[in-house]
Amino acid sequence: MNKNFKAYLIYILIILSCLLLSIPMLRHLVMEKLEIMKVHSHFSVYQLTLLSMINPLILSLVGLTLGHFLHQKTKLKSVIYQKGKLKKTLMISVLSGVFIGFILVIGEWISNVFIQNKNLLENSFIELLGGVSYGGVLEEIIIRFGLMTLISYSLIKITKRESKSVYIISILISSLIFSLGHLPAMLLVSNSDITISIIKVMTLNMIASTIYGFLYYKYYLECAMVAHIMTHVTSQSILFLITLLF
């Protein structure tokens, strides 16, 4: 079996596993949306949850397929595809994720000061599990391996060279799209100042996504995944400690 195709199959299994792990979070989101929108559906919550999995499944497979065919035509790499050693870059990935986790909590707190909202991000095991599986893995496959790789490859074809500016632009564009993708969910559940909420979501996600993109460019796709996972672990750990103390 071709090693690239084997890596492709491994990632398909990872995608399916992460979707299954995301079910509790997706179910929670479905229930929350039904309550906010006051909609009565003929489908059960379980059926709606399964339907909500179709979109991320398709996007993940599209992202994986784009990365599979295009990433080796750029400087972008994957440990699973190239048989690299994640251990050498593990510390910087973990520290980057911890740093972003602190930034997210601090940013949330600062925005709440402006809108006089005492609620921080939600702390729960469901949020952590969904953040790790959905955010840490699926979003990285979609945004980094798929979108950022596609943009990088397109810019290389247009400019006829693999310059650093090509990757900087691809990081920023994919990060902007990543940030914009978080707005609909925020607008649906936000009951505070919309302007400040938009600024918060765009700024924090741009910072986080830019760092994840740099890790993908400099090292491996899996480095961005580790950092993204550690972001959720760190932010949820901080919120858990705050809950215990206050």
N, C-alpha and C positions, 0 to 999 in steps of 0.2 A: 504493500500500500504506500502511495506517495506520502512523504512526511508532512507536506503542507495540507493534504486532504485529511490526514490523521489529526492534525492540530485543529482543523476546521470542525471535525466531528467531536473532538474534546470540548470545544467551545459551545457547540450545540447542546451537549449534555450539561454544561455549566449554565447556559441560558435557561434551560428547562428546570434545572434544580433551583435556580434563583427565583424563577417565577413561582414555583411551589412554595418557597420560603416567604415570598411576598404576599401570599394569600391573606394572612391575618391583617396586614396593613391595608391592602386593597379593599377588603371587606369593611374595615373601619371607615375608609374614605367613602365607600358607596353609601353606607348608613348615614354618614355625616352630610353628604350631598342631598340625600333624600329628605333629611330633616330640615336642612337649610332651605331647599327649594319647595318644601311641602308638596312633594309629588307622590302620588299613589301609583305604583307600578303593578302590572299584572304578573311580572316576574318576581321570583323570590330574591332575597338578598344574595343567596348563594349563586343563583343563576346570573344575577347582575355582576357579581364578582368575577365569575368565569368569563362573562362577556368583556369586562374591563381588562382582562388579561390579553385579549386579542391584539390590541394596539401595541403594547410594549413588546409582545412576541414578534410581530411583524417588523417593527422598527429595529429590534435587536438582531433579527436574522438579516435584514437589509444592511445594517451597520457591519455585521460580521462578514457578510459576503463582499461588501465594498473593501473592507480592510484586507480580507483574504487575497483578493486579486491585485490590490493597488499598493499595499504598504511596502512591499519589497522593491517597488519602483521609486521609492523615496528613501530617506534616511531613517524612517520610522521603523521601530523594531518591536517584537513580542518575544518574551521568554519561551512561551510554548511553541511558537513557530520557529524561532532561531535556536532553540535549546540553550538559551543564555542562563546566566546565574544571577538569580534575584538577590541572593544573600549579600552580594557586594554592594547593592544599592538599597538594601532593606532599611538601614538606619535612617538615611535621608528621606526615604518615603514615609516612614513612621513619624519622624520629627515634623515633616511638612504637614502631615495630617493632623497631628496634635496642635500645631501652630494655627492651622485653619479652624480647628474646632474651637479654640479659645477666641479667635477673631469673630466667629459666628455668634457665640454667646455674648461677647462684649458688644458687638454690633446690634444684636437684638435688644440688649439692655439699654443702650444709648437711644435707640429709636423709641423704646417704651417711655423713656424719660420725656421725650418731646411730645408724645401723644398721651402722656399720663396714664399709661396702661401698666398694671402691675404684673401681668402675665408674661412669663418667658416662654420659650419653646416648650412644647409638650414633652414630658419625660415618661417613657414607658418602654417595656420590653418589645412591644409590637413595633413602636417607632424605630427602635434600635435594629431589630431584625429586618424590617423593611428598608431602613437606611443602608444597611450593610449589603443586602442582596440586590435590591432594586437600584439604589443610588450608587453603591460602591462598585457594582459589577455591570449591571445592564446599562446604566447611563454612560459608563465609560466605553462600553462596546459601541453604543449608538453615537455618542458625541466625539470621542477620541478616535477609536479604531475606524469608525465609519465616516463621519463628517469631516473631522480634521484631516484624515488621510486623503479623502476625496479633494478637499480644498488644496492641500499641499501638492498633490499630484497634478491638479488642474493648473496651479500657478507655475509649476515646474515646466509643464508643457507649453504654457503661454510665454514664459520668460526664457525658456531654453536653458535654464541653469538652476542648480540646487543651492541658492544663496540662503544665508541666515534670515534675511528679510522675508523670504517665502514662508518660512516656518513661524516667524513672529506674526505675520498677517493671518496665517491659518489658525494659530492659537487664539488670536483676538477675535476673529470672525466666529469661530466655533464657540468661544466663550460667551460672546454676545447672544448667539442663538440659544445656548444653554440657559443663560439668564432670562431671556425673553420667554423661554418655555416654562419657567416657574411662575410667571405672572397670572395665568388663568386660574390656577388653584388658589393663589393668594387672594385674587379679587373675589373669588367665590366665598371664601370664609372670613375675609377681613371685615371687621366692623369698626375699624379705626380710620384715622386720616389716610386717605388713599394715596396722596402725593408722597407722604413720608414712607408709607409701606412700599410703594413702587421703588423709591430711591434705595430703601433698605435691601429689598430683594435683588435689584439690579447690581448694586455695589458689592454686596457680600458674595453673590454668586459669580460675579466677574472676577473678584479676587481669587476665590477658590478655584474656579475653572481655569484661570490663567496659570495657576501653579500646577494643577493637574496636567494641563497641556504641555507645560515646560518639562515636567517629569517624563511624559511620553516622548517628547522630542529628544531630550538629553539621554534618557535611559531606555525604558521599556514601557509598553502599555500596562503591564502588570504593576509597575511602580505607581502609576496614576491610580490604579485600582486600590492598592494598599493604602495610599495617602487618603483616598476618598473614604475608604472603610474606617480608617483611624480618625477621620474627621467626625464621623457619626459616633464612634465609640467614645471619643473625647468629649464632645458636646453633651451626649447623654450621661456620661459619668459626672460631668460638672453639674448638670441639672439635678442628677440624683443626689449629689452631695448637698446642693442648695436646698432640696426638698427635705433632707434629713436635718439640716441645721436650722432651717427657718420654718 
